[in-house]
Amino acid sequence: MTSKKVCIVGASGKLGQYMVQHALDRGYEVVGVCRERSVGKLDTFKGRITVVPGATNDREVIKKAVAGCDGVLTVLVPWGVQQYSSGTAQAVLDYARPGARLIFSCGWHITLDGQDVYSRTFKTLMRAATLIGRLLRQVDLDDQVEACRRIFASETQWTVVRGSSLEEGESQGLPVWSRHVQDPILESDITRRVDFALFMVAALDYDELIHEAPAIVGCQTPSALAHTAGK
């Protein structure tokens, strides 16, 4: 099998570092993008990956990083109020080579077809997070929604992986997924961060996930196990 060359946008964060390790474990050539001040966080991988420092919404940085890559794994972080998520997504969509697999991460609040049903508590928390983020000028969840709107409208080979609540811990294996957050299999609403990263990397090889927005949950959670037992 020919080795893949993959770019990981947001490589220095917790999720990004897990993705780097999973990609290396598979024998992939890895290019990582992160802010200059965060390059030191990738010292663990020194000599094994190529690091392109810079803001992930800097189009020239992304253009350089994704050149020749078979896949691009992007952490869509809603930082600030300067279109960070949408700028990052647009640069990846514009500069990734034709046919490249583009995998983006976000949360359950993103909906592809408008058929997701959210609890009152979830909607209240999201409204509060949006308001506080705007007031503090630190987080812009609406821009993450805009980023995903652009992704969904594109003709690229995209997948948007929607993560549940996250926790640290040893890997439990590849998470399970469903198209809508209200599906019983997702009720536990918890995934190990290392396994979220595993799903992102694994999605590179799953053509059935092209133009899908899978919502995931840990494979060893009570709701996932109940679903398996009920089959």
C-alpha positions as YAML, in Angstrom:
chain: A
units: angstrom
residues:
- id: 1
  name: MET
  ca: [0.00, 0.00, 0.00]
- id: 2
  name: THR
  ca: [1.33, 3.46, -0.93]
- id: 3
  name: SER
  ca: [1.96, 5.63, 2.09]
- id: 4
  name: LYS
  ca: [-0.21, 8.72, 2.45]
- id: 5
  name: LYS
  ca: [0.99, 12.25, 2.95]
- id: 6
  name: VAL
  ca: [-1.34, 14.06, 5.32]
- id: 7
  name: CYS
  ca: [-1.52, 17.56, 6.71]
- id: 8
  name: ILE
  ca: [-2.84, 18.17, 10.22]
- id: 9
  name: VAL
  ca: [-4.08, 21.72, 10.71]
- id: 10
  name: GLY
  ca: [-4.04, 22.55, 14.41]
- id: 11
  name: ALA
  ca: [-1.39, 19.93, 15.17]
- id: 12
  name: SER
  ca: [-0.16, 21.37, 18.48]
- id: 13
  name: GLY
  ca: [-3.44, 21.05, 20.40]
- id: 14
  name: LYS
  ca: [-4.42, 17.95, 22.34]
- id: 15
  name: LEU
  ca: [-6.59, 16.57, 19.54]
- id: 16
  name: GLY
  ca: [-3.99, 17.52, 16.94]
- id: 17
  name: GLN
  ca: [-1.15, 15.76, 18.76]
- id: 18
  name: TYR
  ca: [-3.21, 12.59, 19.04]
- id: 19
  name: MET
  ca: [-3.90, 12.76, 15.30]
- id: 20
  name: VAL
  ca: [-0.20, 13.20, 14.57]
- id: 21
  name: GLN
  ca: [0.59, 10.06, 16.57]
- id: 22
  name: HIS
  ca: [-2.17, 8.00, 14.94]
- id: 23
  name: ALA
  ca: [-1.00, 9.11, 11.49]
- id: 24
  name: LEU
  ca: [2.62, 8.22, 12.27]
- id: 25
  name: ASP
  ca: [1.51, 4.85, 13.62]
- id: 26
  name: ARG
  ca: [0.00, 4.17, 10.20]
- id: 27
  name: GLY
  ca: [3.22, 5.06, 8.45]
- id: 28
  name: TYR
  ca: [1.94, 8.32, 6.97]
- id: 29
  name: GLU
  ca: [4.13, 11.27, 6.10]
- id: 30
  name: VAL
  ca: [2.88, 14.12, 8.29]
- id: 31
  name: VAL
  ca: [2.89, 17.88, 7.86]
- id: 32
  name: GLY
  ca: [1.67, 19.82, 10.90]
- id: 33
  name: VAL
  ca: [0.38, 23.40, 11.03]
- id: 34
  name: CYS
  ca: [0.32, 25.39, 14.25]
- id: 35
  name: ARG
  ca: [0.90, 28.90, 15.54]
- id: 36
  name: GLU
  ca: [4.57, 29.86, 15.89]
- id: 37
  name: ARG
  ca: [4.38, 30.12, 19.66]
- id: 38
  name: SER
  ca: [3.06, 26.54, 19.86]
- id: 39
  name: VAL
  ca: [5.73, 24.83, 17.75]
- id: 40
  name: GLY
  ca: [7.52, 23.63, 20.90]
- id: 41
  name: LYS
  ca: [4.49, 21.49, 21.78]
- id: 42
  name: LEU
  ca: [5.44, 19.27, 18.83]
- id: 43
  name: ASP
  ca: [8.99, 18.58, 20.03]
- id: 44
  name: THR
  ca: [7.94, 15.00, 20.80]
- id: 45
  name: PHE
  ca: [7.69, 14.45, 17.06]
- id: 46
  name: LYS
  ca: [10.85, 16.34, 16.07]
- id: 47
  name: GLY
  ca: [12.53, 14.70, 13.08]
- id: 48
  name: ARG
  ca: [9.42, 12.68, 12.24]
- id: 49
  name: ILE
  ca: [7.09, 15.40, 10.93]
- id: 50
  name: THR
  ca: [7.36, 18.63, 8.98]
- id: 51
  name: VAL
  ca: [6.06, 21.66, 10.85]
- id: 52
  name: VAL
  ca: [4.71, 24.73, 9.03]
- id: 53
  name: PRO
  ca: [4.36, 27.53, 11.62]
- id: 54
  name: GLY
  ca: [1.70, 30.18, 11.27]
- id: 55
  name: ALA
  ca: [-1.93, 31.02, 11.85]
- id: 56
  name: THR
  ca: [-4.22, 28.34, 10.49]
- id: 57
  name: ASN
  ca: [-6.40, 30.95, 8.77]
- id: 58
  name: ASP
  ca: [-3.37, 32.36, 6.93]
- id: 59
  name: ARG
  ca: [-4.01, 31.32, 3.34]
- id: 60
  name: GLU
  ca: [-0.32, 31.24, 2.37]
- id: 61
  name: VAL
  ca: [0.51, 29.03, 5.34]
- id: 62
  name: ILE
  ca: [-2.24, 26.57, 4.40]
- id: 63
  name: LYS
  ca: [-1.29, 26.66, 0.71]
- id: 64
  name: LYS
  ca: [2.27, 25.65, 1.57]
- id: 65
  name: ALA
  ca: [1.26, 23.01, 4.11]
- id: 66
  name: VAL
  ca: [-1.33, 21.10, 2.05]
- id: 67
  name: ALA
  ca: [0.71, 20.98, -1.16]
- id: 68
  name: GLY
  ca: [0.89, 17.40, -2.39]
- id: 69
  name: CYS
  ca: [-1.12, 15.99, 0.53]
- id: 70
  name: ASP
  ca: [-3.53, 13.08, 0.04]
- id: 71
  name: GLY
  ca: [-5.54, 14.11, 3.07]
- id: 72
  name: VAL
  ca: [-6.00, 17.13, 5.32]
- id: 73
  name: LEU
  ca: [-7.21, 16.81, 8.92]
- id: 74
  name: THR
  ca: [-8.43, 20.15, 10.27]
- id: 75
  name: VAL
  ca: [-9.34, 21.11, 13.83]
- id: 76
  name: LEU
  ca: [-11.95, 23.84, 13.41]
- id: 77
  name: VAL
  ca: [-11.32, 25.95, 16.49]
- id: 78
  name: PRO
  ca: [-13.69, 28.92, 16.97]
- id: 79
  name: TRP
  ca: [-11.05, 31.23, 18.43]
- id: 80
  name: GLY
  ca: [-11.54, 34.98, 18.46]
- id: 81
  name: VAL
  ca: [-13.79, 37.11, 16.32]
- id: 82
  name: GLN
  ca: [-11.72, 37.27, 13.14]
- id: 83
  name: GLN
  ca: [-13.28, 34.42, 11.14]
- id: 84
  name: TYR
  ca: [-10.68, 31.93, 12.36]
- id: 85
  name: SER
  ca: [-12.74, 28.81, 11.66]
- id: 86
  name: SER
  ca: [-14.23, 29.94, 8.36]
- id: 87
  name: GLY
  ca: [-10.92, 31.36, 7.16]
- id: 88
  name: THR
  ca: [-9.15, 28.10, 7.95]
- id: 89
  name: ALA
  ca: [-11.82, 25.98, 6.30]
- id: 90
  name: GLN
  ca: [-11.92, 28.17, 3.18]
- id: 91
  name: ALA
  ca: [-8.15, 28.02, 2.75]
- id: 92
  name: VAL
  ca: [-8.17, 24.22, 3.02]
- id: 93
  name: LEU
  ca: [-11.05, 23.95, 0.55]
- id: 94
  name: ASP
  ca: [-9.28, 26.27, -1.90]
- id: 95
  name: TYR
  ca: [-5.76, 24.83, -1.76]
- id: 96
  name: ALA
  ca: [-6.05, 21.10, -1.09]
- id: 97
  name: ARG
  ca: [-5.38, 19.13, -4.25]
- id: 98
  name: PRO
  ca: [-8.39, 17.82, -6.21]
- id: 99
  name: GLY
  ca: [-9.51, 14.48, -4.82]
- id: 100
  name: ALA
  ca: [-7.82, 14.90, -1.45]
- id: 101
  name: ARG
  ca: [-9.79, 13.65, 1.56]
- id: 102
  name: LEU
  ca: [-10.66, 16.57, 3.81]
- id: 103
  name: ILE
  ca: [-11.63, 15.72, 7.39]
- id: 104
  name: PHE
  ca: [-12.83, 18.49, 9.71]
- id: 105
  name: SER
  ca: [-13.59, 18.34, 13.44]
- id: 106
  name: CYS
  ca: [-16.34, 20.20, 15.29]
- id: 107
  name: GLY
  ca: [-19.02, 19.57, 17.92]
- id: 108
  name: TRP
  ca: [-22.55, 18.20, 17.98]
- id: 109
  name: HIS
  ca: [-24.02, 21.71, 17.57]
- id: 110
  name: ILE
  ca: [-23.26, 21.54, 13.85]
- id: 111
  name: THR
  ca: [-26.05, 20.01, 11.76]
- id: 112
  name: LEU
  ca: [-25.82, 18.87, 8.15]
- id: 113
  name: ASP
  ca: [-29.47, 18.36, 7.24]
- id: 114
  name: GLY
  ca: [-31.30, 20.22, 10.00]
- id: 115
  name: GLN
  ca: [-32.72, 16.98, 11.37]
- id: 116
  name: ASP
  ca: [-30.72, 16.90, 14.61]
- id: 117
  name: VAL
  ca: [-32.88, 17.28, 17.73]
- id: 118
  name: TYR
  ca: [-31.22, 18.96, 20.71]
- id: 119
  name: SER
  ca: [-32.31, 18.98, 24.34]
- id: 120
  name: ARG
  ca: [-33.41, 22.23, 25.97]
- id: 121
  name: THR
  ca: [-30.34, 22.07, 28.21]
- id: 122
  name: PHE
  ca: [-28.01, 21.68, 25.24]
- id: 123
  name: LYS
  ca: [-29.56, 24.63, 23.42]
- id: 124
  name: THR
  ca: [-29.38, 26.80, 26.55]
- id: 125
  name: LEU
  ca: [-25.71, 25.97, 27.03]
- id: 126
  name: MET
  ca: [-24.94, 26.74, 23.39]
- id: 127
  name: ARG
  ca: [-26.71, 30.11, 23.55]
- id: 128
  name: ALA
  ca: [-24.80, 30.99, 26.72]
- id: 129
  name: ALA
  ca: [-21.46, 29.92, 25.23]
- id: 130
  name: THR
  ca: [-22.15, 31.97, 22.10]
- id: 131
  name: LEU
  ca: [-23.07, 35.09, 24.09]
- id: 132
  name: ILE
  ca: [-20.15, 34.85, 26.53]
- id: 133
  name: GLY
  ca: [-17.72, 34.12, 23.73]
- id: 134
  name: ARG
  ca: [-18.81, 37.23, 21.85]
- id: 135
  name: LEU
  ca: [-18.65, 39.43, 24.94]
- id: 136
  name: LEU
  ca: [-15.13, 38.26, 25.75]
- id: 137
  name: ARG
  ca: [-14.13, 38.28, 22.06]
- id: 138
  name: GLN
  ca: [-12.51, 34.88, 22.55]
- id: 139
  name: VAL
  ca: [-14.87, 32.40, 20.91]
- id: 140
  name: ASP
  ca: [-17.15, 32.67, 17.87]
- id: 141
  name: LEU
  ca: [-19.32, 29.58, 17.51]
- id: 142
  name: ASP
  ca: [-21.31, 31.22, 14.73]
- id: 143
  name: ASP
  ca: [-18.13, 31.36, 12.66]
- id: 144
  name: GLN
  ca: [-17.69, 27.62, 13.14]
- id: 145
  name: VAL
  ca: [-21.23, 27.20, 11.81]
- id: 146
  name: GLU
  ca: [-20.29, 29.38, 8.83]
- id: 147
  name: ALA
  ca: [-17.16, 27.28, 8.26]
- id: 148
  name: CYS
  ca: [-19.23, 24.11, 8.11]
- id: 149
  name: ARG
  ca: [-21.78, 25.75, 5.81]
- id: 150
  name: ARG
  ca: [-18.97, 26.40, 3.34]
- id: 151
  name: ILE
  ca: [-17.68, 22.85, 3.69]
- id: 152
  name: PHE
  ca: [-21.13, 21.33, 3.14]
- id: 153
  name: ALA
  ca: [-21.59, 23.46, 0.01]
- id: 154
  name: SER
  ca: [-18.27, 22.47, -1.53]
- id: 155
  name: GLU
  ca: [-17.69, 19.71, -4.07]
- id: 156
  name: THR
  ca: [-14.55, 18.46, -2.33]
- id: 157
  name: GLN
  ca: [-14.26, 15.03, -0.68]
- id: 158
  name: TRP
  ca: [-15.15, 16.28, 2.79]
- id: 159
  name: THR
  ca: [-16.24, 14.71, 6.05]
- id: 160
  name: VAL
  ca: [-17.17, 16.72, 9.15]
- id: 161
  name: VAL
  ca: [-16.71, 14.68, 12.33]
- id: 162
  name: ARG
  ca: [-18.92, 15.94, 15.16]
- id: 163
  name: GLY
  ca: [-17.49, 15.11, 18.54]
- id: 164
  name: SER
  ca: [-19.44, 14.55, 21.75]
- id: 165
  name: SER
  ca: [-18.21, 15.72, 25.14]
- id: 166
  name: LEU
  ca: [-14.58, 14.64, 25.53]
- id: 167
  name: GLU
  ca: [-12.49, 13.07, 28.26]
- id: 168
  name: GLU
  ca: [-8.89, 11.97, 28.61]
- id: 169
  name: GLY
  ca: [-7.87, 8.35, 29.08]
- id: 170
  name: GLU
  ca: [-6.46, 5.36, 27.25]
- id: 171
  name: SER
  ca: [-7.95, 4.43, 23.91]
- id: 172
  name: GLN
  ca: [-11.11, 2.34, 23.96]
- id: 173
  name: GLY
  ca: [-11.10, 1.80, 20.20]
- id: 174
  name: LEU
  ca: [-12.77, 3.38, 17.21]
- id: 175
  name: PRO
  ca: [-15.88, 5.37, 18.21]
- id: 176
  name: VAL
  ca: [-19.31, 4.52, 16.81]
- id: 177
  name: TRP
  ca: [-21.34, 7.09, 14.91]
- id: 178
  name: SER
  ca: [-24.77, 8.10, 13.75]
- id: 179
  name: ARG
  ca: [-26.19, 10.81, 11.50]
- id: 180
  name: HIS
  ca: [-28.28, 12.53, 14.18]
- id: 181
  name: VAL
  ca: [-27.42, 13.43, 17.77]
- id: 182
  name: GLN
  ca: [-30.75, 12.23, 19.17]
- id: 183
  name: ASP
  ca: [-30.13, 8.63, 18.08]
- id: 184
  name: PRO
  ca: [-30.05, 6.32, 21.15]
- id: 185
  name: ILE
  ca: [-26.56, 5.02, 20.36]
- id: 186
  name: LEU
  ca: [-25.18, 8.50, 21.14]
- id: 187
  name: GLU
  ca: [-27.02, 9.03, 24.43]
- id: 188
  name: SER
  ca: [-23.91, 8.65, 26.61]
- id: 189
  name: ASP
  ca: [-22.38, 11.77, 25.04]
- id: 190
  name: ILE
  ca: [-18.74, 11.01, 25.90]
- id: 191
  name: THR
  ca: [-15.70, 10.06, 23.84]
- id: 192
  name: ARG
  ca: [-12.03, 9.71, 24.72]
- id: 193
  name: ARG
  ca: [-10.13, 12.50, 22.99]
- id: 194
  name: VAL
  ca: [-7.54, 10.01, 21.74]
- id: 195
  name: ASP
  ca: [-10.37, 8.09, 20.05]
- id: 196
  name: PHE
  ca: [-11.87, 11.21, 18.50]
- id: 197
  name: ALA
  ca: [-8.45, 11.63, 16.87]
- id: 198
  name: LEU
  ca: [-8.48, 7.97, 15.85]
- id: 199
  name: PHE
  ca: [-11.81, 8.42, 14.08]
- id: 200
  name: MET
  ca: [-10.51, 11.51, 12.27]
- id: 201
  name: VAL
  ca: [-7.50, 9.62, 10.91]
- id: 202
  name: ALA
  ca: [-9.49, 6.48, 10.12]
- id: 203
  name: ALA
  ca: [-12.01, 8.54, 8.14]
- id: 204
  name: LEU
  ca: [-9.34, 9.14, 5.52]
- id: 205
  name: ASP
  ca: [-9.93, 5.58, 4.32]
- id: 206
  name: TYR
  ca: [-13.72, 5.39, 4.67]
- id: 207
  name: ASP
  ca: [-15.27, 6.54, 1.41]
- id: 208
  name: GLU
  ca: [-18.74, 5.91, 2.86]
- id: 209
  name: LEU
  ca: [-18.14, 8.96, 5.07]
- id: 210
  name: ILE
  ca: [-17.63, 11.31, 2.13]
- id: 211
  name: HIS
  ca: [-20.22, 14.12, 2.37]
- id: 212
  name: GLU
  ca: [-21.32, 12.88, 5.79]
- id: 213
  name: ALA
  ca: [-21.23, 14.60, 9.19]
- id: 214
  name: PRO
  ca: [-21.01, 11.66, 11.60]
- id: 215
  name: ALA
  ca: [-21.75, 12.38, 15.26]
- id: 216
  name: ILE
  ca: [-19.56, 10.08, 17.35]
- id: 217
  name: VAL
  ca: [-19.49, 8.54, 20.81]
- id: 218
  name: GLY
  ca: [-17.08, 6.17, 22.55]
- id: 219
  name: CYS
  ca: [-17.49, 2.52, 21.57]
- id: 220
  name: GLN
  ca: [-17.39, 1.37, 25.22]
- id: 221
  name: THR
  ca: [-19.99, 3.81, 26.53]
- id: 222
  name: PRO
  ca: [-23.25, 2.39, 27.92]
- id: 223
  name: SER
  ca: [-25.33, 3.64, 24.97]
- id: 224
  name: ALA
  ca: [-22.92, 2.17, 22.41]
- id: 225
  name: LEU
  ca: [-22.79, -1.17, 24.24]
- id: 226
  name: ALA
  ca: [-26.60, -1.26, 24.58]
- id: 227
  name: HIS
  ca: [-26.91, -0.70, 20.84]
- id: 228
  name: THR
  ca: [-24.47, -3.53, 20.13]
- id: 229
  name: ALA
  ca: [-26.28, -5.89, 22.53]
- id: 230
  name: GLY
  ca: [-29.60, -5.08, 20.88]
- id: 231
  name: LYS
  ca: [-28.48, -6.09, 17.42]
...
